[in-house]
Amino acid sequence: MKVTDIKAFVVDCFRTNWVFVKVYTDEGIDGVGEATLEYKEKALLGALEHIKEYLVGKDPRDIEKHWHTVYRDAYWRGGAVLMSALSAVEMAMWDILGKSLNVPVYTLLGGKYHDKVRIYVNGWFAGAKTPSEFAEKAKIAAARGVTAMKWDPFGKNYLQISHKELSSAIDCVGAVREAVGNDIDLLIEGHGRFDIPTAVNIARELEQFKPMFFEEPVPPDNLDALAEVKCRSNIPISAGERLYTRWDYKMLFDKKAADYIQPDISHAGGIMELKKIAAEAECRYIPFAPHNPSGPVANAATLQLAACCPNFCILEIMYSDVIWRKDITNEKLTYSDGYMKIPDKPGLGIEINESECGKHPYTPHTLRHYTGALTDIRPAETEFYF
């Protein structure tokens, strides 16, 4: 079996663009992956072209060999662009291998440890601005069976936050806690916003609401800062969506910088790289909670991975999405009582519809985290997809 082509499909999804990658072979078995890299899609496409130059003509089933060669020969190693491109191609190669053997990818990774995985929802707050609006949307999500929900209540703040704005953020968390009661897990997103004293102060303010974790309280560039916040916080700290490969994670582990780790399958190197990171975390009794706010292919790949990691804890998933999500893939999700069933189809268990992808071409989008428009992540028409 030889690779004959690699194509990327950039699909507008309102808040960003999904980037799907398809690897074609001379035996008619194709594989799909996802490299969605918010707001840097053009650079990503260039990186995929470089990988294509290497991979065409080679056997896609030699996954470890190709991963290491691409990573080694990049010379300027790591980073979001290269690793996202490599992650997607790696996913697609696993998809090809699974299809060629007619087994799910999790079977190739040691078989299922979990038949289903617990999820928490992101995006449930779309359009909310005030504490009462967040509370109402939280009630709706809880009524649909959601048992854990995450959001960023900190507006457009960066590094510091005023007393007034912090009070507003804490009021928002309090309103959601009151709305859903104590049986729902709340996860508070920081988006790498704050300096050390501000993050520590926020963590202390959040204690009263017993959150499951406070995510990425400081920017990702300095793991010593993250470790300092973790050391001084009485609530669990999570991080890792902007770390790439096991080598970045080694530093996080050595510094004991997080209580939960959140590598992203589309950015940190793909399926096997996340399994290696999860295994290192397992040795240290650190829960594995993958970052997963992207599209349907990344979700399918992450579910395969979560199935075979004993220390898997909880998986992020988007609560709703653009109405054309159902058209661009054959995604079928089974959700009940806060858990998602692991699919059993060969490979990743998902296919993209190339013609439907073409109906929603690339559209420029910009980062909303520091503009005050963070909750504007959905168009007027949306659809629940689980």
C-alpha positions as a Python dict, from the first residue, in 0.01 Angstrom:
ca = {
    (1, 'M'): (0, 0, 0),
    (2, 'K'): (131, 345, -99),
    (3, 'V'): (13, 701, -34),
    (4, 'T'): (-97, 870, -356),
    (5, 'D'): (-218, 1209, -232),
    (6, 'I'): (-298, 1426, 69),
    (7, 'K'): (-572, 1688, 53),
    (8, 'A'): (-694, 1946, 304),
    (9, 'F'): (-1055, 2062, 335),
    (10, 'V'): (-1101, 2396, 512),
    (11, 'V'): (-1460, 2437, 633),
    (12, 'D'): (-1606, 2751, 787),
    (13, 'C'): (-1781, 2679, 1119),
    (14, 'F'): (-1859, 3039, 1226),
    (15, 'R'): (-1621, 3073, 1521),
    (16, 'T'): (-1321, 2938, 1326),
    (17, 'N'): (-1251, 2701, 1034),
    (18, 'W'): (-1226, 2326, 1064),
    (19, 'V'): (-932, 2178, 875),
    (20, 'F'): (-986, 1817, 770),
    (21, 'V'): (-706, 1616, 609),
    (22, 'K'): (-752, 1315, 386),
    (23, 'V'): (-476, 1070, 294),
    (24, 'Y'): (-539, 862, -20),
    (25, 'T'): (-377, 528, -113),
    (26, 'D'): (-335, 314, -422),
    (27, 'E'): (-554, 43, -267),
    (28, 'G'): (-858, 270, -239),
    (29, 'I'): (-842, 290, 141),
    (30, 'D'): (-847, 652, 251),
    (31, 'G'): (-792, 796, 598),
    (32, 'V'): (-914, 1117, 760),
    (33, 'G'): (-765, 1340, 1028),
    (34, 'E'): (-825, 1688, 1165),
    (35, 'A'): (-578, 1973, 1202),
    (36, 'T'): (-811, 2255, 1303),
    (37, 'L'): (-581, 2535, 1418),
    (38, 'E'): (-780, 2839, 1512),
    (39, 'Y'): (-694, 3144, 1298),
    (40, 'K'): (-369, 3006, 1149),
    (41, 'E'): (-517, 2793, 872),
    (42, 'K'): (-303, 2932, 589),
    (43, 'A'): (23, 2849, 764),
    (44, 'L'): (-112, 2504, 841),
    (45, 'L'): (-183, 2431, 476),
    (46, 'G'): (180, 2503, 393),
    (47, 'A'): (299, 2258, 657),
    (48, 'L'): (70, 1990, 514),
    (49, 'E'): (226, 2042, 171),
    (50, 'H'): (570, 1973, 317),
    (51, 'I'): (447, 1650, 477),
    (52, 'K'): (285, 1550, 147),
    (53, 'E'): (619, 1583, -33),
    (54, 'Y'): (764, 1330, 208),
    (55, 'L'): (475, 1085, 244),
    (56, 'V'): (354, 1029, -113),
    (57, 'G'): (483, 692, -235),
    (58, 'K'): (533, 550, 115),
    (59, 'D'): (335, 290, 308),
    (60, 'P'): (99, 478, 545),
    (61, 'R'): (91, 184, 787),
    (62, 'D'): (446, 259, 905),
    (63, 'I'): (308, 523, 1137),
    (64, 'E'): (584, 552, 1397),
    (65, 'K'): (854, 569, 1129),
    (66, 'H'): (680, 849, 939),
    (67, 'W'): (595, 1047, 1253),
    (68, 'H'): (955, 1046, 1374),
    (69, 'T'): (1098, 1125, 1030),
    (70, 'V'): (871, 1425, 977),
    (71, 'Y'): (934, 1549, 1331),
    (72, 'R'): (1311, 1498, 1309),
    (73, 'D'): (1356, 1648, 965),
    (74, 'A'): (1160, 1962, 1046),
    (75, 'Y'): (1474, 2073, 1235),
    (76, 'W'): (1279, 2364, 1392),
    (77, 'R'): (1081, 2122, 1601),
    (78, 'G'): (742, 2148, 1761),
    (79, 'G'): (504, 2441, 1760),
    (80, 'A'): (137, 2459, 1676),
    (81, 'V'): (164, 2469, 1296),
    (82, 'L'): (394, 2172, 1234),
    (83, 'M'): (243, 1961, 1510),
    (84, 'S'): (-115, 2022, 1397),
    (85, 'A'): (-29, 1918, 1042),
    (86, 'L'): (155, 1610, 1165),
    (87, 'S'): (-127, 1526, 1409),
    (88, 'A'): (-388, 1519, 1133),
    (89, 'V'): (-179, 1305, 900),
    (90, 'E'): (-100, 1068, 1188),
    (91, 'M'): (-473, 1029, 1264),
    (92, 'A'): (-540, 957, 898),
    (93, 'M'): (-272, 687, 891),
    (94, 'W'): (-429, 516, 1195),
    (95, 'D'): (-765, 539, 1018),
    (96, 'I'): (-614, 365, 714),
    (97, 'L'): (-454, 95, 926),
    (98, 'G'): (-778, 26, 1113),
    (99, 'K'): (-981, 10, 792),
    (100, 'S'): (-726, -220, 627),
    (101, 'L'): (-763, -465, 918),
    (102, 'N'): (-1138, -398, 962),
    (103, 'V'): (-1101, -303, 1329),
    (104, 'P'): (-1149, 18, 1531),
    (105, 'V'): (-831, 211, 1610),
    (106, 'Y'): (-871, 141, 1982),
    (107, 'T'): (-820, -231, 1906),
    (108, 'L'): (-477, -150, 1761),
    (109, 'L'): (-388, 42, 2078),
    (110, 'G'): (-460, -243, 2318),
    (111, 'G'): (-837, -269, 2313),
    (112, 'K'): (-1109, -98, 2512),
    (113, 'Y'): (-1063, -14, 2877),
    (114, 'H'): (-1374, 206, 2865),
    (115, 'D'): (-1698, 131, 2677),
    (116, 'K'): (-1814, 487, 2732),
    (117, 'V'): (-1653, 811, 2845),
    (118, 'R'): (-1777, 1096, 3058),
    (119, 'I'): (-1802, 1433, 2884),
    (120, 'Y'): (-1826, 1797, 2977),
    (121, 'V'): (-1978, 2050, 2741),
    (122, 'N'): (-1835, 2371, 2602),
    (123, 'G'): (-2037, 2628, 2409),
    (124, 'W'): (-2356, 2579, 2612),
    (125, 'F'): (-2340, 2950, 2702),
    (126, 'A'): (-2358, 3083, 2344),
    (127, 'G'): (-2480, 3442, 2343),
    (128, 'A'): (-2500, 3483, 2722),
    (129, 'K'): (-2367, 3810, 2863),
    (130, 'T'): (-2505, 3847, 3216),
    (131, 'P'): (-2502, 3608, 3515),
    (132, 'S'): (-2875, 3551, 3480),
    (133, 'E'): (-2840, 3464, 3111),
    (134, 'F'): (-2564, 3215, 3191),
    (135, 'A'): (-2783, 3066, 3462),
    (136, 'E'): (-3078, 3017, 3227),
    (137, 'K'): (-2863, 2849, 2963),
    (138, 'A'): (-2706, 2627, 3231),
    (139, 'K'): (-3053, 2511, 3337),
    (140, 'I'): (-3135, 2417, 2978),
    (141, 'A'): (-2812, 2217, 2945),
    (142, 'A'): (-2872, 2037, 3275),
    (143, 'A'): (-3226, 1952, 3164),
    (144, 'R'): (-3075, 1780, 2857),
    (145, 'G'): (-2871, 1552, 3079),
    (146, 'V'): (-2544, 1744, 3091),
    (147, 'T'): (-2350, 1663, 3409),
    (148, 'A'): (-2046, 1890, 3363),
    (149, 'M'): (-2001, 2225, 3190),
    (150, 'K'): (-1714, 2465, 3123),
    (151, 'W'): (-1694, 2834, 3045),
    (152, 'D'): (-1477, 3143, 3074),
    (153, 'P'): (-1653, 3410, 3285),
    (154, 'F'): (-1367, 3664, 3268),
    (155, 'G'): (-1475, 3884, 2976),
    (156, 'K'): (-1186, 4048, 2789),
    (157, 'N'): (-937, 4070, 3075),
    (158, 'Y'): (-568, 3993, 3034),
    (159, 'L'): (-307, 3955, 3311),
    (160, 'Q'): (-506, 4155, 3568),
    (161, 'I'): (-873, 4202, 3646),
    (162, 'S'): (-1043, 4486, 3833),
    (163, 'H'): (-1240, 4427, 4153),
    (164, 'K'): (-1560, 4515, 3969),
    (165, 'E'): (-1496, 4275, 3682),
    (166, 'L'): (-1386, 3998, 3917),
    (167, 'S'): (-1702, 4044, 4119),
    (168, 'S'): (-1904, 4013, 3800),
    (169, 'A'): (-1719, 3693, 3702),
    (170, 'I'): (-1771, 3542, 4048),
    (171, 'D'): (-2139, 3641, 4037),
    (172, 'C'): (-2164, 3454, 3706),
    (173, 'V'): (-2014, 3137, 3854),
    (174, 'G'): (-2241, 3169, 4157),
    (175, 'A'): (-2550, 3212, 3940),
    (176, 'V'): (-2467, 2898, 3741),
    (177, 'R'): (-2396, 2698, 4058),
    (178, 'E'): (-2728, 2806, 4207),
    (179, 'A'): (-2910, 2728, 3883),
    (180, 'V'): (-2781, 2371, 3845),
    (181, 'G'): (-2717, 2271, 4205),
    (182, 'N'): (-2426, 2079, 4349),
    (183, 'D'): (-2459, 1761, 4141),
    (184, 'I'): (-2329, 1927, 3822),
    (185, 'D'): (-1954, 1972, 3783),
    (186, 'L'): (-1842, 2323, 3693),
    (187, 'L'): (-1512, 2373, 3511),
    (188, 'I'): (-1376, 2728, 3493),
    (189, 'E'): (-1174, 2829, 3188),
    (190, 'G'): (-894, 3084, 3217),
    (191, 'H'): (-765, 3081, 2856),
    (192, 'G'): (-416, 3162, 2985),
    (193, 'R'): (-528, 3509, 3085),
    (194, 'F'): (-371, 3601, 3418),
    (195, 'D'): (-46, 3673, 3599),
    (196, 'I'): (42, 3472, 3910),
    (197, 'P'): (-112, 3687, 4189),
    (198, 'T'): (-431, 3745, 3989),
    (199, 'A'): (-470, 3375, 3912),
    (200, 'V'): (-411, 3282, 4277),
    (201, 'N'): (-667, 3536, 4392),
    (202, 'I'): (-924, 3406, 4142),
    (203, 'A'): (-862, 3048, 4252),
    (204, 'R'): (-935, 3151, 4612),
    (205, 'E'): (-1256, 3324, 4506),
    (206, 'L'): (-1366, 3012, 4316),
    (207, 'E'): (-1317, 2777, 4610),
    (208, 'Q'): (-1669, 2837, 4744),
    (209, 'F'): (-1821, 2686, 4427),
    (210, 'K'): (-1614, 2364, 4437),
    (211, 'P'): (-1517, 2360, 4068),
    (212, 'M'): (-1379, 2043, 3916),
    (213, 'F'): (-1082, 2247, 3795),
    (214, 'F'): (-957, 2593, 3698),
    (215, 'E'): (-815, 2561, 3347),
    (216, 'E'): (-504, 2735, 3212),
    (217, 'P'): (-493, 3018, 3470),
    (218, 'V'): (-168, 3167, 3333),
    (219, 'P'): (-22, 3199, 2981),
    (220, 'P'): (133, 2875, 2853),
    (221, 'D'): (485, 3010, 2800),
    (222, 'N'): (614, 2959, 3155),
    (223, 'L'): (547, 2631, 3335),
    (224, 'D'): (710, 2762, 3653),
    (225, 'A'): (433, 3021, 3673),
    (226, 'L'): (172, 2749, 3630),
    (227, 'A'): (338, 2540, 3901),
    (228, 'E'): (337, 2840, 4135),
    (229, 'V'): (-37, 2889, 4088),
    (230, 'K'): (-102, 2517, 4140),
    (231, 'C'): (106, 2521, 4459),
    (232, 'R'): (-91, 2815, 4600),
    (233, 'S'): (-436, 2707, 4485),
    (234, 'N'): (-682, 2503, 4690),
    (235, 'I'): (-875, 2399, 4380),
    (236, 'P'): (-739, 2167, 4109),
    (237, 'I'): (-552, 2323, 3816),
    (238, 'S'): (-567, 2189, 3460),
    (239, 'A'): (-353, 2280, 3160),
    (240, 'G'): (-184, 2156, 2848),
    (241, 'E'): (-386, 2241, 2539),
    (242, 'R'): (-98, 2459, 2415),
    (243, 'L'): (179, 2208, 2483),
    (244, 'Y'): (313, 1992, 2203),
    (245, 'T'): (462, 1640, 2225),
    (246, 'R'): (582, 1429, 2516),
    (247, 'W'): (890, 1649, 2557),
    (248, 'D'): (684, 1956, 2648),
    (249, 'Y'): (480, 1740, 2880),
    (250, 'K'): (792, 1601, 3047),
    (251, 'M'): (866, 1953, 3171),
    (252, 'L'): (510, 1994, 3298),
    (253, 'F'): (530, 1662, 3482),
    (254, 'D'): (872, 1732, 3629),
    (255, 'K'): (754, 2067, 3762),
    (256, 'K'): (430, 1914, 3898),
    (257, 'A'): (253, 2204, 3732),
    (258, 'A'): (-101, 2064, 3684),
    (259, 'D'): (-354, 1836, 3851),
    (260, 'Y'): (-523, 1745, 3521),
    (261, 'I'): (-358, 1733, 3177),
    (262, 'Q'): (-535, 1844, 2859),
    (263, 'P'): (-335, 1763, 2545),
    (264, 'D'): (-520, 1817, 2216),
    (265, 'I'): (-517, 1534, 1962),
    (266, 'S'): (-510, 1787, 1675),
    (267, 'H'): (-207, 1977, 1806),
    (268, 'A'): (13, 1760, 2029),
    (269, 'G'): (113, 1497, 1775),
    (270, 'G'): (-190, 1279, 1718),
    (271, 'I'): (-323, 957, 1863),
    (272, 'M'): (-6, 772, 1963),
    (273, 'E'): (164, 1083, 2100),
    (274, 'L'): (-133, 1147, 2330),
    (275, 'K'): (-133, 784, 2438),
    (276, 'K'): (233, 819, 2537),
    (277, 'I'): (160, 1142, 2725),
    (278, 'A'): (-135, 977, 2899),
    (279, 'A'): (84, 683, 3001),
    (280, 'E'): (337, 917, 3162),
    (281, 'A'): (51, 1087, 3346),
    (282, 'E'): (-81, 748, 3458),
    (283, 'C'): (255, 674, 3624),
    (284, 'R'): (211, 995, 3823),
    (285, 'Y'): (-160, 938, 3902),
    (286, 'I'): (-261, 1246, 3701),
    (287, 'P'): (-603, 1233, 3529),
    (288, 'F'): (-615, 1257, 3149),
    (289, 'A'): (-880, 1504, 3028),
    (290, 'P'): (-819, 1578, 2657),
    (291, 'H'): (-883, 1922, 2511),
    (292, 'N'): (-1143, 1868, 2238),
    (293, 'P'): (-1343, 2174, 2124),
    (294, 'S'): (-1280, 2123, 1752),
    (295, 'G'): (-1467, 1934, 1481),
    (296, 'P'): (-1618, 1588, 1428),
    (297, 'V'): (-1303, 1412, 1307),
    (298, 'A'): (-1094, 1522, 1605),
    (299, 'N'): (-1379, 1413, 1829),
    (300, 'A'): (-1393, 1070, 1665),
    (301, 'A'): (-1016, 1026, 1705),
    (302, 'T'): (-1021, 1137, 2068),
    (303, 'L'): (-1299, 892, 2151),
    (304, 'Q'): (-1087, 608, 2011),
    (305, 'L'): (-797, 720, 2228),
    (306, 'A'): (-1008, 769, 2541),
    (307, 'A'): (-1134, 414, 2507),
    (308, 'C'): (-793, 262, 2576),
    (309, 'C'): (-641, 495, 2840),
    (310, 'P'): (-699, 372, 3197),
    (311, 'N'): (-645, 719, 3345),
    (312, 'F'): (-893, 887, 3112),
    (313, 'C'): (-1113, 1115, 3323),
    (314, 'I'): (-1343, 1338, 3120),
    (315, 'L'): (-1367, 1462, 2761),
    (316, 'E'): (-1452, 1808, 2635),
    (317, 'I'): (-1713, 1830, 2362),
    (318, 'M'): (-1904, 2114, 2199),
    (319, 'Y'): (-2267, 2136, 2309),
    (320, 'S'): (-2406, 2253, 1977),
    (321, 'D'): (-2269, 2350, 1640),
    (322, 'V'): (-2343, 2495, 1298),
    (323, 'I'): (-2631, 2320, 1126),
    (324, 'W'): (-2408, 2188, 847),
    (325, 'R'): (-2198, 1980, 1085),
    (326, 'K'): (-2441, 1694, 1021),
    (327, 'D'): (-2381, 1720, 646),
    (328, 'I'): (-2003, 1725, 625),
    (329, 'T'): (-1946, 1389, 799),
    (330, 'N'): (-2143, 1075, 884),
    (331, 'E'): (-2088, 1139, 1256),
    (332, 'K'): (-2323, 942, 1482),
    (333, 'L'): (-2289, 998, 1857),
    (334, 'T'): (-2469, 811, 2133),
    (335, 'Y'): (-2504, 1014, 2454),
    (336, 'S'): (-2677, 920, 2779),
    (337, 'D'): (-2653, 1024, 3146),
    (338, 'G'): (-2342, 1236, 3094),
    (339, 'Y'): (-2151, 968, 2898),
    (340, 'M'): (-2071, 910, 2532),
    (341, 'K'): (-2048, 560, 2388),
    (342, 'I'): (-1726, 458, 2211),
    (343, 'P'): (-1804, 382, 1843),
    (344, 'D'): (-1700, 41, 1709),
    (345, 'K'): (-1666, 103, 1334),
    (346, 'P'): (-1333, 27, 1159),
    (347, 'G'): (-1066, 294, 1176),
    (348, 'L'): (-1181, 619, 1334),
    (349, 'G'): (-1538, 535, 1239),
    (350, 'I'): (-1604, 858, 1050),
    (351, 'E'): (-1595, 982, 689),
    (352, 'I'): (-1605, 1334, 547),
    (353, 'N'): (-1829, 1441, 259),
    (354, 'E'): (-1592, 1627, 27),
    (355, 'S'): (-1863, 1800, -176),
    (356, 'E'): (-2044, 1925, 136),
    (357, 'C'): (-1715, 2055, 276),
    (358, 'G'): (-1675, 2260, -39),
    (359, 'K'): (-2006, 2439, 24),
    (360, 'H'): (-1861, 2614, 332),
    (361, 'P'): (-1521, 2751, 225),
    (362, 'Y'): (-1261, 2924, 435),
    (363, 'T'): (-1379, 3243, 601),
    (364, 'P'): (-1144, 3469, 800),
    (365, 'H'): (-1215, 3475, 1173),
    (366, 'T'): (-1026, 3643, 1455),
    (367, 'L'): (-962, 3562, 1820),
    (368, 'R'): (-1247, 3677, 2047),
    (369, 'H'): (-1091, 3610, 2386),
    (370, 'Y'): (-986, 3969, 2457),
    (371, 'T'): (-1259, 4159, 2271),
    (372, 'G'): (-1559, 4094, 2495),
    (373, 'A'): (-1721, 3875, 2226),
    (374, 'L'): (-1614, 3540, 2369),
    (375, 'T'): (-1966, 3399, 2393),
    (376, 'D'): (-2054, 3487, 2034),
    (377, 'I'): (-1953, 3146, 1904),
    (378, 'R'): (-2266, 3036, 1719),
    (379, 'P'): (-2479, 3176, 1435),
    (380, 'A'): (-2851, 3233, 1481),
    (381, 'E'): (-2927, 2880, 1359),
    (382, 'T'): (-2751, 2604, 1549),
    (383, 'E'): (-2808, 2238, 1611),
    (384, 'F'): (-2750, 2010, 1908),
    (385, 'Y'): (-2542, 1719, 1789),
    (386, 'F'): (-2564, 1464, 2068),
}
